Amino acid sequence: MPKSSRLCWLMALSAMAVFSASLAVGCEGLFTDLEDIEPRCDTDGDGEFGGGDGSQANPYRICTAEHIHSIGDRTGHLDDHFRLLADIDFGGEKLEPIEFGNDGFEGTFDGWGHSIANVELAPPEDEPLQPVGLFRMTEEAATIQNLQFENVTSSGALSVGTLVGLHRGTIEDVSVTGDVSGALGIGAIAGALEGADASIRNSSVDADVSATSFAGGITGTNQGTIEDVTVSGSVSATGDEMGGGGQLPAIRTTGGAVATNDHRLENVVVDADVFASGPLTQDQTEIVTVGGVAGVNAGEIVTSRAGGDVESSSEESLEAAGLGAVGGLVGSNEGRIDRSVATGSIQLQRQLGGDDPFVRYLAGGLVGRNTGELTDCAATGATEATVDGVVSQLLAEPTAAAALVGEHGEDEDWDDENDNDDELDPPDVDLTITNCYGAGPVADAQQRGGLIAHLGDGNPSVDNSYWDIDTTGVDADKDSGQIGTDLSTEDFEHEGNFTGWDFASTWQIGEAADGEQRPVLQ
């Protein structure tokens, strides 16, 4: 372009800028501020909401606690849309779940970045087994989003959460703080995710969750998808025996994110401590599965991390049979775990009584018991499994502990209490461990391993997987029957010692959680 043409363009642009500025000054008052064109609550109206008609284009406007109460007045708001336009503080008020008879909510509740705070959720006195949450139940079409739920106390019996009791829809971009408690199926966001369409995404939790069993930092049981969620606080299953006068086994399953996972967890980060134990009746069998992310995984866990301590210990004597699996990431894995890490400590301890109890307790830095598939995983936390007292003569090795997996393979002594739901599509898994390592200290146990303590049945395979002989304290030359390949801490600093590992897109040498230079996930 000739210089004269460029000059003309510059002059024209300058003139347009001056003209635009003059126009803006001359038209002052003709345009409103952005906040003036945003929806506002009708404070003068006497309707049940602060404006809107409940459509997706013009949602009902929620500005007061009374407006929240109006959603569940059973006047036809089942599939309406709502938008929160102010922070609402209930001041400790007790609130029953929003419910629509036997139907679940099918509309949208958009928090618009606002908060609901200081509320106590509980089921109606005449329906104590009803699911508990701000919404009792949601259907597949429902969406709850962009909401801060602060200092919430939620309690009940079955399927207890804060936002939803029984959830089948979509939750995204929410944060929850508070205290959640109940019997079975307890979670900080939802009591249970039911169906593969259920999801929780881009959210955070800082809460204390407790239950008799099936407690999770996000949800008690998951059949859907949980993605990009962080968890802090604590999760525990410490209730009394589960009915039957001691005839039924005491099943205590809990996880930092979910108690049981039947579908998919991705990019889930847990920094909550997880604990499971509790009293037993005489001659009652105990089954315990505890994990930093999931107690039992029968689905997929991908690119996730657990950093809290995981423990199941009790001074009360066990007089009958006991089965336990505790892992830094998962207690018992029947599915697939890929590109995931556990860094917290693991402790499993039992005191035995009676004449001849039959017990089997497994502890692993990543997984206590594995009958599934592990790929590109690591664990750096300390692991301990101890049983004090006289054990059955039928079982000479009641405990197993290792830096990665306590037991790898099938075991006929384990009752498969947590099979996949027949309506779901479980992952196709192989009984393999590939490209994994363990590096945390391993305390004495009847079976003790650097990488794996015990190989079970089913032809389990271990490929290109390693343990640190210096930090684990397990030396292949002194401890016979070791599985995997032993390396020194210095050996862990060099890519060339890890046969078949992808250091281009999966791993890199960096500072691990234990402060050593090791492979870390990219």
C-alpha positions in Angstrom: 0.0 0.0 0.0 1.4 3.5 -1.0 2.3 5.8 1.9 -0.4 8.2 0.9 -3.0 5.4 1.1 -1.8 4.3 4.6 -2.0 8.0 5.7 -5.6 8.2 4.5 -6.5 5.0 6.5 -4.9 6.4 9.6 -6.7 9.7 9.3 -10.0 7.9 8.8 -9.5 5.7 11.8 -8.5 8.8 13.9 -11.6 10.6 12.8 -13.8 7.6 13.6 -12.4 7.5 17.1 -13.0 11.2 17.8 -16.5 10.9 16.4 -17.3 7.8 18.6 -16.0 9.6 21.7 -18.1 12.7 20.9 -21.1 10.6 20.2 -20.7 8.8 23.6 -20.5 12.1 25.4 -23.4 13.6 23.5 -25.6 10.6 24.1 -24.9 10.3 27.9 -27.9 9.1 29.6 -29.3 7.2 26.6 -27.5 4.0 27.5 -27.8 2.2 30.8 -25.1 0.5 32.9 -24.7 -3.3 32.4 -26.2 -4.0 35.8 -29.3 -2.1 34.8 -30.0 -4.5 32.0 -29.4 -7.6 34.2 -32.5 -9.2 35.7 -33.5 -7.8 39.1 -35.9 -9.1 41.7 -39.3 -7.5 41.9 -39.3 -6.4 45.5 -42.7 -4.7 45.2 -44.6 -7.7 43.9 -46.5 -10.1 46.0 -45.8 -13.2 43.9 -44.1 -16.4 45.2 -40.9 -15.4 43.3 -39.1 -12.2 42.5 -40.1 -12.1 38.9 -39.7 -14.3 35.8 -42.1 -16.9 34.4 -40.1 -20.1 35.0 -39.2 -20.5 31.3 -35.6 -21.1 30.2 -35.5 -17.6 28.7 -37.0 -15.9 31.7 -36.4 -18.1 34.8 -38.1 -17.5 38.1 -35.9 -15.1 40.2 -34.8 -16.2 43.6 -33.8 -13.5 46.1 -35.0 -14.6 49.6 -35.4 -17.7 51.7 -39.1 -17.5 51.1 -38.5 -17.9 47.4 -36.6 -21.1 48.1 -39.5 -22.4 50.1 -41.8 -21.6 47.2 -40.0 -23.9 44.8 -41.2 -27.1 46.6 -44.7 -26.0 47.3 -46.0 -28.7 44.8 -47.7 -26.1 42.6 -46.2 -27.3 39.4 -42.6 -26.2 39.5 -41.2 -29.7 38.7 -39.6 -28.7 35.3 -39.3 -24.9 35.8 -36.1 -22.9 35.7 -34.8 -20.8 38.5 -32.0 -18.2 38.9 -30.5 -17.0 42.2 -30.0 -13.3 42.2 -28.8 -12.7 45.8 -26.8 -14.4 48.5 -29.2 -16.1 50.9 -28.4 -16.8 54.6 -30.9 -19.1 56.3 -29.4 -18.3 59.7 -29.4 -21.9 60.8 -33.0 -22.6 59.8 -33.9 -26.2 59.4 -35.1 -27.0 55.9 -36.8 -30.1 54.5 -35.7 -31.2 51.0 -37.5 -29.6 48.0 -39.6 -32.4 46.6 -42.4 -33.1 44.2 -44.1 -36.2 45.5 -42.5 -39.3 43.9 -41.0 -37.3 41.0 -37.5 -35.7 40.8 -36.7 -32.1 39.8 -36.4 -31.8 36.0 -35.6 -28.1 35.6 -32.6 -25.8 36.2 -31.4 -24.1 39.3 -28.7 -21.6 38.4 -26.9 -20.0 41.3 -25.4 -17.3 39.1 -22.3 -17.3 41.4 -24.3 -16.6 44.5 -24.4 -18.5 47.8 -26.8 -20.3 50.0 -25.5 -20.4 53.6 -26.1 -21.6 57.1 -28.9 -24.1 56.5 -29.7 -27.4 58.2 -31.2 -30.1 55.9 -33.1 -33.0 57.3 -35.9 -35.4 56.1 -39.5 -34.8 57.3 -40.2 -36.4 60.7 -42.8 -38.7 59.2 -40.5 -39.8 56.4 -37.1 -40.4 58.0 -35.8 -42.6 55.2 -36.4 -40.0 52.5 -33.2 -38.9 50.5 -31.9 -35.6 51.8 -30.5 -32.6 50.0 -31.7 -29.1 48.9 -33.5 -31.2 46.3 -34.6 -34.6 47.4 -34.2 -36.1 43.9 -33.3 -35.0 40.4 -34.0 -36.5 37.0 -31.8 -36.7 33.9 -33.0 -33.3 32.6 -32.1 -31.4 35.8 -29.2 -29.0 36.1 -27.8 -27.4 39.3 -24.9 -25.0 38.5 -22.9 -21.9 39.5 -23.7 -22.2 43.2 -21.8 -21.8 46.5 -23.4 -23.9 49.3 -21.7 -22.7 52.5 -21.8 -24.1 56.1 -24.5 -26.6 55.4 -25.4 -29.3 57.9 -27.2 -32.3 56.3 -28.3 -35.4 58.1 -30.6 -38.4 57.5 -30.6 -42.1 57.0 -30.3 -43.1 53.3 -28.9 -41.1 50.3 -27.9 -38.0 52.1 -26.1 -35.1 50.4 -26.3 -31.3 50.4 -27.4 -30.3 47.0 -29.3 -33.5 46.1 -30.1 -36.8 47.9 -30.6 -39.0 44.9 -29.1 -37.4 41.8 -29.7 -38.4 38.1 -29.0 -35.1 36.4 -26.1 -32.6 36.0 -24.3 -30.7 38.7 -21.5 -28.3 37.7 -19.5 -25.4 39.0 -20.6 -25.7 42.6 -18.7 -25.5 45.9 -19.8 -27.1 49.2 -18.7 -26.6 52.8 -20.3 -28.2 55.8 -21.0 -31.4 57.7 -22.9 -34.4 56.3 -23.9 -37.5 58.2 -26.2 -40.5 58.0 -26.4 -44.3 57.7 -25.9 -45.5 54.1 -25.0 -43.6 50.9 -23.7 -40.3 52.3 -21.8 -37.6 50.3 -20.9 -34.0 50.6 -22.6 -33.0 47.3 -25.0 -35.9 46.6 -26.0 -39.0 48.5 -26.0 -41.2 45.4 -25.4 -40.7 41.6 -27.9 -43.1 39.9 -27.5 -44.0 36.2 -24.8 -43.3 33.7 -26.3 -39.9 32.7 -25.7 -38.5 36.2 -22.7 -36.2 36.6 -20.8 -33.8 38.8 -18.2 -31.6 37.2 -15.9 -28.6 37.9 -16.7 -28.5 41.6 -15.1 -28.5 45.1 -15.8 -29.8 48.5 -14.5 -28.9 52.0 -16.6 -30.9 54.4 -16.7 -33.6 57.1 -18.7 -36.7 56.0 -19.6 -39.6 58.3 -21.8 -42.6 57.9 -22.3 -46.2 59.0 -21.1 -47.2 55.6 -20.9 -46.1 52.0 -19.5 -42.6 52.7 -17.8 -40.5 50.1 -16.4 -37.0 50.0 -18.4 -36.3 46.9 -21.1 -39.0 46.9 -21.7 -42.3 48.6 -22.2 -44.3 45.4 -21.4 -43.4 41.9 -22.9 -44.8 38.7 -22.3 -41.7 36.6 -19.3 -39.4 35.8 -17.4 -37.2 38.3 -14.9 -35.0 36.6 -12.6 -32.1 37.7 -13.6 -32.1 41.4 -11.4 -31.4 44.5 -12.1 -32.7 48.0 -10.8 -31.7 51.4 -11.9 -32.3 54.9 -12.6 -35.9 56.3 -14.6 -38.9 55.4 -15.4 -41.7 57.9 -17.5 -44.9 58.2 -17.7 -45.5 61.9 -21.3 -46.5 62.7 -22.7 -49.5 64.6 -23.2 -52.9 63.1 -25.6 -52.9 60.1 -28.7 -54.7 61.6 -29.5 -58.3 61.8 -28.5 -58.7 65.4 -25.0 -59.6 64.2 -26.2 -62.1 61.7 -25.4 -59.8 58.8 -21.7 -58.8 58.1 -20.6 -55.4 59.1 -19.7 -53.8 55.7 -17.8 -50.6 56.0 -16.9 -49.1 52.7 -15.7 -45.5 52.3 -13.6 -43.4 50.0 -12.2 -39.8 49.9 -14.4 -39.1 46.8 -16.8 -42.0 46.6 -17.5 -45.2 48.6 -18.1 -47.2 45.4 -17.5 -46.2 41.8 -19.3 -48.1 39.0 -18.6 -45.8 36.2 -16.0 -43.0 35.8 -13.9 -40.6 37.9 -11.6 -38.2 36.1 -9.3 -35.5 37.4 -10.5 -36.0 40.9 -8.1 -34.7 43.6 -8.6 -35.7 47.2 -6.7 -34.2 50.2 -9.2 -35.5 52.8 -8.3 -38.1 55.5 -10.4 -41.3 55.2 -11.2 -43.6 58.1 -13.3 -46.7 58.6 -13.9 -48.8 61.7 -16.6 -49.5 64.3 -18.1 -51.8 66.9 -19.1 -55.4 66.2 -21.5 -57.8 67.8 -20.3 -61.1 68.9 -19.4 -63.5 66.1 -20.1 -60.9 63.5 -18.1 -60.9 60.2 -16.5 -57.7 59.1 -15.8 -56.5 55.5 -13.8 -53.3 55.2 -12.8 -51.5 52.0 -11.2 -48.0 52.4 -9.5 -45.9 49.8 -8.1 -42.3 49.4 -10.4 -41.9 46.3 -12.7 -44.9 46.4 -13.4 -47.7 48.7 -14.4 -50.0 45.8 -13.7 -49.3 42.1 -15.6 -51.3 39.6 -15.4 -48.6 36.9 -12.6 -46.3 35.7 -10.4 -43.9 37.7 -8.3 -41.7 35.4 -5.7 -38.9 36.1 -6.7 -38.7 39.8 -4.8 -38.2 43.0 -5.2 -38.9 46.7 -3.1 -37.1 49.3 -4.8 -37.8 52.6 -4.1 -40.4 55.1 -6.2 -43.6 54.9 -6.8 -45.7 58.0 -8.9 -48.6 59.3 -8.0 -49.5 62.9 -9.8 -50.6 66.0 -8.9 -51.7 69.5 -12.1 -53.7 69.8 -11.6 -57.5 69.4 -12.7 -59.3 66.2 -14.0 -62.7 67.2 -15.3 -64.1 63.9 -14.1 -63.5 60.3 -12.7 -60.4 58.9 -11.7 -59.2 55.4 -10.1 -55.8 54.8 -8.6 -53.9 51.9 -7.1 -50.5 52.4 -5.3 -48.5 49.7 -3.9 -45.0 49.3 -6.1 -44.6 46.2 -8.6 -47.5 46.2 -9.3 -50.2 48.8 -10.5 -52.9 46.4 -10.1 -52.4 42.6 -12.1 -54.5 40.2 -11.9 -52.0 37.3 -9.3 -49.8 35.6 -7.0 -47.2 37.2 -4.9 -45.1 34.8 -2.4 -42.3 35.4 -3.2 -41.9 39.0 -1.1 -41.3 42.2 -1.5 -41.8 46.0 0.8 -40.0 48.4 -0.8 -40.4 51.9 0.0 -43.0 54.5 -2.0 -46.2 54.9 -2.7 -48.0 58.1 -4.7 -51.2 58.7 -4.8 -52.7 62.2 -7.0 -55.2 64.0 -7.1 -56.8 67.5 -8.3 -60.4 67.4 -10.2 -62.2 70.1 -12.1 -65.5 70.3 -10.7 -68.9 69.8 -10.0 -69.2 66.1 -10.9 -66.1 64.0 -10.4 -66.3 60.2 -9.0 -63.0 58.9 -7.4 -61.5 55.8 -6.3 -57.9 55.7 -4.5 -56.3 52.8 -2.8 -52.9 52.6 -1.2 -51.2 49.6 0.2 -47.7 48.9 -2.1 -47.5 45.9 -4.5 -50.4 46.1 -5.2 -52.9 48.9 -6.7 -55.6 46.7 -6.5 -55.6 42.9 -8.4 -57.8 40.5 -8.4 -55.2 37.8 -6.0 -53.2 35.7 -3.4 -50.6 36.8 -1.5 -48.5 34.2 0.9 -45.6 34.8 0.4 -45.3 38.5 2.5 -44.5 41.5 2.4 -44.5 45.4 4.8 -42.9 47.8 3.0 -43.2 51.2 4.0 -45.4 54.1 2.0 -48.7 54.4 1.3 -50.8 57.5 -0.9 -53.8 58.2 -0.9 -55.5 61.6 -3.1 -58.1 63.3 -2.6 -58.6 67.1 -3.9 -61.9 68.6 -4.3 -65.5 67.7 -5.4 -66.2 64.2 -6.9 -69.2 62.5 -4.6 -72.1 61.9 -6.1 -72.3 58.4 -4.5 -69.1 57.5 -0.8 -68.6 58.3 -0.5 -65.2 56.6 -3.4 -63.0 57.7 -1.9 -59.7 56.6 -0.2 -58.4 53.4 1.3 -55.0 52.9 3.3 -53.5 50.0 4.2 -50.1 48.6 1.9 -50.5 45.6 -0.6 -53.4 46.0 -1.3 -55.7 48.9 -2.7 -58.5 46.8 -2.8 -58.7 43.0 -5.1 -61.5 41.7 -8.3 -63.3 42.6 -9.0 -64.7 46.0 -11.9 -67.1 46.7 -12.0 -66.0 50.3 -13.4 -62.7 49.3 -17.2 -62.3 48.8 -17.8 -60.1 45.9 -20.2 -57.7 47.6 -19.8 -54.9 45.2 -20.4 -56.4 41.7 -21.2 -54.0 38.9 -24.8 -53.2 38.3 -26.1 -55.4 35.5 -27.6 -52.3 33.8 -24.2 -50.6 33.6 -21.4 -51.3 31.2 -18.3 -52.1 33.2 -14.9 -51.5 31.7 -13.2 -54.4 29.9 -10.2 -55.0 32.1 -7.2 -57.3 32.2 -5.6 -58.5 35.4 -2.5 -56.5 34.9 -0.1 -53.9 36.4 1.9 -52.0 33.9 4.3 -49.1 34.2 3.8 -48.5 37.9 6.0 -48.0 41.0 5.9 -48.0 44.8 8.3 -46.0 47.0 6.8 -45.6 50.4 8.1 -47.4 53.6 6.5 -50.8 54.2 6.1 -52.0 57.8 6.4 -55.6 58.8 3.5 -57.9 57.8 3.1 -61.7 57.4 3.4 -61.0 53.7 5.5 -58.0 52.8 6.3 -56.7 49.4 8.2 -53.9 47.7 5.8 -53.6 44.8 3.3 -56.4 45.6 2.9 -58.5 48.7 1.0 -61.5 47.3 0.0 -62.8 43.9 -3.5 -64.4 43.8 -5.2 -66.6 41.2 -6.3 -65.7 37.7 -2.8 -65.4 36.1 -2.1 -61.8 37.2 0.7 -60.1 35.2 3.2 -57.4 36.2 5.0 -55.5 33.5 7.7 -52.8 33.6 6.9 -52.0 37.3 9.4 -51.1 40.1 9.9 -50.4 43.8 12.5 -48.5 45.6 14.6 -50.8 47.8 16.0 -47.9 49.9 12.8 -46.1 50.8 10.5 -49.2 51.1 13.0 -51.1 53.1 12.3 -54.2 51.0 15.4 -55.8 49.4 14.9 -58.5 46.8 18.2 -60.1 47.8 16.9 -60.5 51.4 13.2 -60.8 51.0 12.4 -63.8 48.8 9.5 -64.0 46.4 9.5 -60.3 45.5 7.4 -59.3 42.4 8.5 -56.6 40.0 11.9 -55.0 39.6 13.9 -53.3 42.4 15.7 -50.0 42.0 17.7 -47.8 44.3 16.6 -44.3 45.0 19.4 -43.1 42.8 18.2 -45.4 40.0 14.8 -43.8 40.1 16.3 -40.5 38.9 17.1 -41.8 35.4 14.6 -42.4 32.6 16.6 -45.2 31.1 15.9 -47.5 34.0 12.1 -47.6 33.2 11.7 -50.0 30.3 8.7 -49.2 28.0 7.7 -46.0 29.9 6.5 -43.0 27.9 8.6 -40.0 29.0 7.4 -37.9 26.0 3.7 -37.4 27.0 3.0 -39.4 30.2 5.9 -39.2 32.6 8.8 -36.9 33.4 11.5 -37.0 36.1 10.7 -34.5 38.8 10.3 -34.0 42.5 7.8 -36.6 43.9 5.7 -36.1 47.0 8.4 -37.8 49.1 10.9 -35.1 48.0 12.9 -37.5 45.9 13.6 -37.2 42.2 11.4 -39.8 40.5 9.0 -40.2 37.6 6.0 -37.9 38.1 3.0 -37.7 35.8 3.0 -34.8 33.4 
